[in-house]
Amino acid sequence: MSKQIQIRRGTTNANDLFVGAEGEMSMDTTTKGVRIHDGTTVGGFKIDTLVMFQAPTPENGYTWARKYSSGWVEQGGYFDNGSAVRDKSGVVVNLPVEMADANYFVNALAYKNDNSITNRATTTNLYNKTTTSMSFGWYGIGSPDIAQYLVWKVEGMAA
């Protein structure tokens, strides 16, 4: 027969006032979060937990997202431009999770038709960055197969 282990639990208010024993865990029943205690710190230390996850699918435009209890968000996606070469007009990328403001980190890579990271003169530019979307433009010098694909990632605080 298996054993059941139950940890101390209480509301956010109760956890905020609780000084647990060194190494003790408690569960916040309001936020479903976990705290670790050191025997002296009132409220203990909150452990960041995953509260939302979106896997990339054709239905959501191959975007993915992870949101944590602290409000931190990591999200990204994949864009296939077909055989066209993008110019500075760009494409709009809608974020799966709204950001708190436009001061979030963005990283993007442009790929060639053969799926290798392009080593030609390709530039990826970011335009019109808002809390819910951003625009990318990429262009290159040379063959029209430059920058068929774009992979992007955003990190920052959620709204």
C-alpha positions in Angstrom: 0.0 0.0 0.0 1.3 3.5 -0.9 1.8 6.2 1.7 0.1 9.6 1.5 2.1 12.7 2.4 0.3 15.9 3.2 2.1 19.3 3.6 1.0 22.2 5.7 -1.4 24.4 3.8 -3.4 27.7 4.1 -4.5 30.8 2.4 -2.1 33.5 1.1 -2.8 35.6 4.2 -2.1 32.6 6.5 1.1 31.8 4.6 2.3 35.4 4.7 2.2 35.3 8.5 3.6 31.8 9.0 7.2 31.0 10.1 7.7 27.4 9.1 10.4 25.1 10.5 13.7 24.9 8.6 13.2 22.9 5.5 9.4 22.8 5.8 7.1 23.3 2.8 3.7 24.9 2.8 1.0 25.2 0.1 -0.8 28.4 -0.6 -4.4 27.3 -1.2 -5.3 30.6 -2.8 -2.7 30.7 -5.5 -1.9 26.9 -5.5 1.8 27.9 -5.0 4.4 26.4 -2.8 6.7 28.0 -0.2 9.9 26.8 1.4 10.7 27.9 5.0 14.0 28.4 6.8 12.8 28.6 10.4 13.1 32.4 10.6 11.6 34.2 7.6 8.0 35.2 8.0 6.1 33.9 4.9 8.9 31.7 3.7 10.1 31.8 0.1 7.7 31.5 -2.8 8.6 28.9 -5.4 7.7 30.0 -8.9 5.3 27.5 -10.4 4.0 27.0 -13.9 0.4 28.3 -14.2 -0.2 28.2 -17.9 1.2 26.3 -20.9 0.5 26.4 -24.6 2.1 23.9 -27.0 2.7 24.8 -30.6 0.1 23.5 -33.0 -1.1 24.4 -36.5 -4.3 25.8 -34.9 -2.4 28.4 -32.8 0.0 29.3 -35.6 2.9 27.3 -34.1 3.1 29.6 -31.1 4.0 28.3 -27.6 3.9 29.9 -24.1 4.8 29.3 -20.5 3.5 31.6 -17.7 4.7 31.3 -14.1 3.0 32.3 -10.8 5.4 35.3 -10.6 4.0 36.7 -13.8 7.1 35.9 -15.8 6.3 34.7 -19.4 8.3 32.9 -22.0 6.7 32.6 -25.4 7.7 32.0 -29.0 6.8 30.8 -32.4 7.7 29.8 -35.9 6.8 31.6 -39.1 7.1 30.1 -42.6 7.3 32.8 -45.2 7.0 30.3 -48.1 9.3 31.1 -51.0 8.9 34.9 -50.8 11.6 37.1 -49.5 10.4 39.6 -46.9 11.2 43.2 -47.1 11.2 45.9 -44.4 7.3 45.9 -44.4 7.5 42.8 -42.2 4.9 40.4 -40.9 2.8 40.8 -37.7 3.3 38.3 -34.9 0.5 38.1 -32.3 1.7 37.1 -28.9 -0.2 34.2 -27.2 0.1 36.0 -23.8 -0.3 39.8 -23.4 2.8 41.5 -21.9 2.8 44.1 -19.1 4.5 46.6 -21.3 6.6 46.8 -24.4 9.9 46.4 -22.5 10.3 42.7 -23.0 13.2 40.8 -24.5 12.9 39.6 -28.1 15.2 37.1 -30.0 14.7 36.0 -33.6 16.5 34.0 -36.1 16.0 33.9 -39.9 16.5 30.6 -41.7 17.1 29.6 -45.3 15.1 27.1 -47.3 17.5 24.3 -46.3 16.7 25.0 -42.6 20.2 26.0 -41.7 20.8 29.3 -39.9 21.5 31.7 -42.7 25.1 32.8 -43.2 24.3 35.3 -45.9 23.7 39.0 -45.6 20.3 38.7 -43.9 19.0 41.2 -41.4 16.1 40.7 -39.0 14.4 43.9 -37.9 11.8 44.4 -35.2 9.0 47.0 -35.7 5.9 48.2 -33.9 6.5 46.3 -30.6 3.4 46.4 -28.4 2.0 44.4 -25.5 0.1 42.1 -27.8 2.1 41.9 -31.0 5.2 42.9 -32.9 6.3 43.1 -36.6 9.4 41.5 -38.1 11.0 42.4 -41.4 13.9 40.5 -42.8 15.7 40.8 -46.0 19.0 39.7 -47.6 21.4 40.2 -50.4 21.7 37.3 -52.8 19.5 34.4 -53.7 15.7 34.6 -53.0 15.9 31.7 -50.7 17.2 33.9 -47.9 15.0 34.2 -44.8 12.2 31.8 -45.6 11.6 30.9 -41.9 11.6 33.0 -38.8 11.8 31.6 -35.2 11.1 34.1 -32.4 11.1 34.1 -28.6 9.8 36.7 -26.1 10.6 36.9 -22.4 9.2 39.3 -19.8 6.4 40.1 -17.4 2.8 39.3 -18.3 -0.1 41.9 -18.1 
